[in-house]
Amino acid sequence: MLDIDPQLVVDVCSTGAGGSWALTNLGPKIVQDDFAPGFKIKDMLKDLRLVTESIATDNGYFQGTALAANKFLQSEQLGGGDQGTQAMIRAYRHK
């Protein structure tokens, strides 16, 4: 992992085109390892399952949906489904 201050990343990205509600509201929680739920991982997994079921095509599923579901599943296995969705960062930190 790069040796960059996570708060600096949140601050810089929040002020530019990369800014979003999620970054502004969940970025600081990620920096503080605050995984208290606003929206739980287990609920996100349910929603992603419903999306996946509704978008099935002859070519398979949207790759982004599958990737997100995989990362949220890894996060659930690392810390439980009752954590907030910002706990997905654990899937990226875990090797």
C-alpha positions in Angstrom: 0.0 0.0 0.0 1.2 3.5 -0.7 2.4 5.6 2.2 -0.1 8.4 1.7 -2.1 10.0 4.5 -5.7 8.7 4.0 -7.2 12.0 5.3 -5.2 13.9 2.6 -6.7 11.6 0.0 -10.2 12.3 1.3 -9.6 16.1 1.5 -8.1 16.4 -2.0 -10.6 14.1 -3.8 -13.6 15.7 -2.1 -12.8 19.1 -3.6 -12.5 18.0 -7.2 -14.5 16.1 -9.8 -14.0 12.9 -7.7 -16.1 14.4 -4.9 -19.3 12.7 -4.0 -21.7 12.2 -1.1 -20.1 8.9 -0.2 -16.6 10.3 -0.1 -17.6 13.4 1.9 -19.7 11.4 4.4 -18.0 8.0 4.6 -14.4 9.0 3.8 -13.7 10.5 7.2 -15.3 7.4 8.8 -13.0 5.1 6.8 -10.0 7.2 7.9 -11.1 6.8 11.6 -11.9 3.0 11.2 -15.5 3.9 12.1 -17.6 1.1 10.7 -20.8 2.0 12.5 -23.6 1.4 10.1 -25.6 3.9 8.2 -26.4 1.2 5.7 -25.3 -2.3 6.6 -23.1 -4.6 4.4 -25.7 -7.4 4.7 -28.4 -5.1 3.3 -26.1 -4.0 0.5 -25.4 -7.7 -0.3 -29.2 -8.3 -0.5 -29.6 -5.3 -2.8 -26.7 -6.4 -5.0 -28.3 -9.9 -5.2 -31.6 -8.4 -6.3 -29.8 -6.3 -9.0 -27.8 -9.3 -10.2 -31.0 -11.4 -10.5 -32.8 -8.6 -12.5 -29.9 -7.9 -14.9 -29.0 -11.4 -15.9 -28.4 -11.6 -19.7 -27.1 -14.1 -22.2 -23.6 -12.7 -21.6 -23.7 -13.0 -17.9 -23.9 -10.2 -15.3 -22.5 -6.7 -15.2 -18.9 -7.0 -14.1 -19.1 -4.0 -11.8 -22.0 -5.5 -9.9 -20.2 -8.8 -9.4 -17.0 -7.0 -8.3 -19.0 -4.9 -5.7 -20.8 -8.0 -4.4 -17.4 -9.8 -4.1 -15.9 -6.9 -2.1 -18.9 -6.6 0.1 -18.9 -10.4 0.7 -15.2 -10.2 1.6 -15.9 -7.3 4.0 -18.7 -9.3 5.6 -16.4 -12.2 6.2 -13.8 -10.0 7.7 -16.0 -8.1 10.1 -19.6 -9.0 9.9 -22.6 -7.9 7.9 -23.8 -5.4 10.6 -21.1 -3.0 9.8 -21.6 0.1 7.6 -20.8 -0.2 3.9 -17.7 1.9 4.5 -16.2 -1.2 6.0 -15.7 -2.4 2.4 -12.3 -0.8 2.8 -11.3 -4.0 4.7 -11.5 -6.0 1.6 -8.9 -3.8 0.0 -6.7 -3.7 3.1 -6.7 -7.4 3.6 -4.2 -9.5 1.6 
